[in-house]
Amino acid sequence: MKGWTNYHNHSYFCDGVEPLEEHVIAAIQQGVLHLGFSSHCPLHFTNPWSMSNQRIPEYVLEIDRLKEKYHHKITLYKSLEVDYFPDGNFHNQYWKQNTGLDYTIGSVHFIDQFEDGQAWEIDGTLSVFKKGLEEIFHNDIKAAILRYFEIFHHMLDQDCPDMIGHLDKIKMHNSKEPFFDENAEWYQKSIDQVLVHAAEKNVIIEVNTRGIYKKITAEPYPSISILQKIQALKIPICLNSDAHHPKEVIAEYGNVSRLLKELGFDHLMVFDNGVWLDRKFDHTGIFFD
C-alpha cells in the first residue's frame, strides 16, 4: 500500500476553514492514508486563531465520529499544535494527558511580550513583527532569534513534544525585508545547538511545506541548509503541509519529497497504533507495506 500522511492540519475549529469532514473527504481524494488534526491549542490570552477551551470536547467528539465513519478509507488522529511559553501553564503534556491526544506538535509562535503584557506574535503581520522587534528587542534581531531558539531548548528540556513544528518559522519575514543572514555564523551555530538537543531527545522534526505553497518562502521549514544538518544527525522527519484549507492537505508534497530524496533522506515517520515508524517514500507517496 502506498499513500501520503499529513499530521499537521487546521480546520474551522481554529484559524483554518471548513469542517473537519471536508478535510477528511479532500484527504481521501488526494491519496492520504493518515490524517492528523492539530488545531492550535487554547491559550491563556485572547487571540483570533487558537481554539477556545469550550470547543475542545466538540473537537474530540467530532474526530472520534469521523474516525468511525471513514475507518475503511483513512486513519484519523487527534492532536493539537501546542504553543510553548516558558512561563505558561498550557503545554504539551498537559494537553496530551487531559485530552486523549495521539501526539502533539510543539511550536513557537510567540516571543516574550510588550509592556502591556500582550505576547509578541512572530509569524503574524510584518508590522507586528517590526513592532515587537523594536519595542521588546530594540531592533536587535540577533537577540530576538536567540531568544526564539532558547524557547525551543526550554520546551525540549521541560515539555518535549512528539514533533517540532516549523523549526525556522522566524525566517518568514526575510522574504519581505532582509532582517538577518541565514548563513551568518551565529545563526548557524544556534541551529546546530537546537538540532543536537533535538537529536538527544529523539524528537521528530516536521518538514513543513506551507511557506512554499503560500509563496512566503522559497524553501520549506526548515530550510535546505538545516535539512542537510538534520540528515547528517539522522534526526527523524515527517512531511506535513500545515493545511488550513482542504485543498492544501498535500500541497507541494511532490516537489518537497523530491528535494528530500536529493538531500539523502530515505524514510519519513508514520504514526501507526500509537507508535512512530519509519517508512520509505518517493515523490508519489509513502510505502506502508
C-alpha atoms as one frame of an Amber mdcrd trajectory, in Angstrom:
protein
   0.000   0.000   0.000   1.209   3.476  -0.845  -0.107   6.919   0.025   0.557
  10.132   1.918   0.270  11.263   5.508  -0.323  14.720   6.957  -0.146  15.146
  10.720  -0.402  18.963  10.772  -3.862  20.116   9.725  -6.122  23.014  10.773
  -9.871  23.406  10.299 -12.582  25.861  11.327 -12.009  24.893  14.957  -9.111
  27.362  14.912  -7.735  29.537  12.087  -8.401  27.080   9.287 -11.554  26.887
   7.195 -14.230  24.247   6.578 -15.462  21.491   8.919 -13.277  18.513   9.757
 -15.277  16.247   7.465 -14.466  18.397   4.432 -10.778  17.934   5.201 -11.240
  14.177   5.542 -13.032  13.899   2.199 -10.373  16.015   0.479  -7.576  13.979
   2.064  -9.083  10.722   0.781  -9.386  12.222  -2.702  -5.725  13.291  -2.540
  -4.453   9.829  -1.651  -3.864  10.419   2.051  -3.891   7.326   4.268  -3.258
   9.063   7.617  -4.612  12.482   8.588  -3.948  14.105  11.939  -5.963  17.108
  13.078  -3.831  19.580  15.026  -5.807  22.685  15.897  -3.952  25.475  17.678
  -4.343  24.733  21.366  -6.260  27.126  23.624  -4.056  29.847  25.078  -4.124
  31.805  28.305  -4.943  35.030  26.440  -7.435  36.045  23.774  -6.318  35.748
  20.161  -8.099  35.289  16.819  -6.639  31.974  15.714  -6.456  29.485  18.597
  -9.235  27.089  19.507 -11.142  28.014  22.661 -11.271  25.784  25.724 -15.016
  25.491  25.286 -14.633  23.801  21.889 -12.226  21.062  22.999 -14.985  18.497
  23.805 -16.708  19.136  20.466 -13.378  18.836  18.635 -12.569  15.488  20.254
 -16.050  14.049  19.699 -16.121  15.100  16.049 -12.774  13.479  15.316 -13.958
  10.270  17.021 -17.148  10.329  14.948 -15.220  10.730  11.711 -12.720   8.043
  12.684 -15.580   5.575  12.881 -17.359   6.808   9.752 -14.292   6.721   7.494
 -12.213   3.974   9.130 -12.302   1.845   5.976 -10.785   4.666   3.876  -8.429
   6.664   6.093  -6.879   6.628   9.581  -7.546   9.760  11.617  -5.665  11.059
  14.650  -6.267  13.638  17.366  -3.592  16.231  18.035  -3.004  19.861  18.946
  -0.338  22.274  17.816   0.854  23.431  21.208   2.308  26.894  21.630   5.124
  26.755  24.132   5.615  29.503  26.688   8.459  29.090  29.211   6.288  30.578
  31.973   2.876  29.383  30.827   0.716  26.520  32.026  -0.760  25.020  28.872
   1.874  22.784  27.347   2.317  19.500  25.512   1.997  17.060  28.414  -0.978
  18.904  29.884  -2.983  18.625  26.674  -1.854  15.086  25.943  -2.854  13.854
  29.385  -6.134  15.744  29.615  -7.475  15.470  26.078  -6.515  11.961  24.982
  -4.341  13.166  22.118  -2.395  10.729  19.961   0.583  13.106  19.690   1.484
  16.787  19.953   3.266  19.277  17.721   5.328  21.757  19.713   5.678  25.175
  18.077   6.871  28.669  18.929   4.707  31.483  17.563   5.314  33.986  20.358
   8.428  35.513  21.909   8.108  37.395  25.193   5.662  40.312  25.441   5.071
  44.034  25.079   4.881  46.376  28.059   1.099  45.962  28.172   1.529  42.185
  28.589   0.491  41.278  25.034   2.523  38.407  23.623   4.646  39.189  20.552
   3.492  37.065  17.626   6.470  36.461  15.337   4.595  34.875  12.428   1.807
  37.425  12.064   1.931  40.583  10.006   5.144  42.346   9.063   4.094  45.423
  11.044   3.604  43.392  14.241   6.938  41.674  13.709   8.712  45.014  13.334
   6.866  46.488  16.316   7.957  43.654  18.612  11.496  43.709  17.308  11.739
  47.424  18.061   9.879  47.631  21.360  10.998  44.384  23.004  14.449  43.801
  21.498  15.385  47.363  20.467  15.819  46.201  16.852  18.425  43.614  17.847
  17.378  40.773  15.522  20.134  38.513  16.813  18.856  38.827  20.387  15.297
  38.106  19.222  16.296  34.997  17.289  18.492  33.672  20.085  15.511  34.072
  22.414  13.344  32.214  19.882  15.673  29.229  19.914  16.094  29.461  23.682
  12.364  28.773  23.963  12.786  25.655  21.814  15.556  24.466  24.133  13.330
  25.068  27.142  10.495  23.108  25.528  12.789  20.190  24.675  14.029  20.051
  28.254  10.823  20.678  30.154   7.937  19.521  27.979   9.149  17.678  24.900
   6.501  17.175  22.194   6.367  14.287  19.747   7.166  16.623  16.886   8.711
  20.072  16.424   6.670  22.368  14.195   8.222  24.653  11.537  11.560  24.991
  13.338  12.815  28.078  11.490   9.484  29.940  11.156  11.359  33.010  12.408
  12.771  33.383   8.879   9.404  34.015   7.213   9.649  37.822   7.084  13.087
  37.686   5.464  11.301  37.371   2.128   9.868  40.866   2.674  12.835  42.601
   4.278  16.375  41.281   4.915  16.209  41.092   8.712  19.144  38.669   9.063
  21.530  36.477   7.100  20.617  32.795   7.403  24.234  31.920   6.582  25.628
  34.015   9.441  27.868  32.046  11.797  25.848  32.954  14.911  22.602  31.820
  13.277  24.044  28.537  12.056  25.532  27.904  15.491  22.153  28.427  17.153
  20.593  25.992  14.665  23.312  23.430  15.379  22.669  23.644  19.111  18.921
  23.115  18.737  19.416  20.177  16.374  21.861  18.436  18.703  19.355  18.909
  21.515  16.526  17.545  19.344  18.639  14.522  18.413  19.268  13.820  22.097
  15.523  13.910  22.764  14.734  11.737  19.712  12.020  14.169  18.701  10.646
  14.254  15.162  11.200  17.430  13.136   8.493  18.181  10.622   9.279  19.303
   7.086   6.546  21.870   6.567   5.531  22.842   3.029   3.239  25.783   3.891
   5.774  28.552   3.299   6.246  27.374  -0.280   2.625  26.979  -1.379   1.650
  30.236   0.339   4.541  31.910  -1.538   6.097  33.176   1.702   9.385  31.286
   1.390  11.298  29.628  -1.438  12.222  26.663   0.777  10.314  24.557   3.281
  10.535  24.939   7.026  13.261  24.028   7.838  15.431  25.373   5.017  17.682
  23.228   2.836  20.817  24.025   4.832  19.090  22.935   8.044  17.700  19.813
   6.392  21.243  18.851   5.447  22.225  19.098   9.113  19.168  17.073  10.126
  20.075  14.375   7.648  23.663  14.245   8.914  22.426  13.889  12.502  19.912
  11.198  11.474  17.033  13.064  13.128  13.675  11.555  12.111  11.472  13.729
   9.916   7.821  13.873   8.958   6.333  15.582   5.891   3.444  17.936   6.742
   1.549  20.629   4.864   0.214  22.662   7.820  -3.015  22.819   5.824  -5.650
  25.423   6.681  -7.926  24.524   3.764  -8.950  21.097   2.394  -7.209  21.770
  -0.924  -3.856  22.195   0.900  -3.642  18.752   2.530  -0.707  17.559   0.401
   0.289  20.880  -1.182   3.853  20.808  -2.579   4.393  17.216  -1.403   5.727
  16.067  -4.758   8.350  18.788  -5.059   9.446  18.673  -1.424   9.650  14.880
  -1.351  11.911  15.028  -4.414  14.069  17.563  -2.573  14.281  15.300   0.467
  15.412  12.381  -1.680  18.072  14.575  -3.284  19.328  15.509   0.185  19.730
  11.854   1.095  16.608  11.159   3.136  15.280   7.629   2.749  12.473   7.500
   5.304   9.567   9.524   6.658   7.954   8.894  10.024   4.460   7.409  10.121
   2.248   7.166  13.217   0.639   3.736  13.486  -1.314   2.462  16.500   0.494
   4.647  18.982   3.996   4.108  17.598   6.120   6.214  15.242   7.651   4.071
  12.495   9.991   4.956   9.650   8.816   4.144   6.143  10.420   4.541   2.727
   8.973   7.067   0.303   9.307   8.626  -3.122   7.714  11.631  -4.820   4.407
   9.803  -5.222   3.893   8.637  -1.652   4.994   6.629   1.356   5.329   2.844
   1.222   3.197   1.372   4.001   3.910  -2.306   3.227
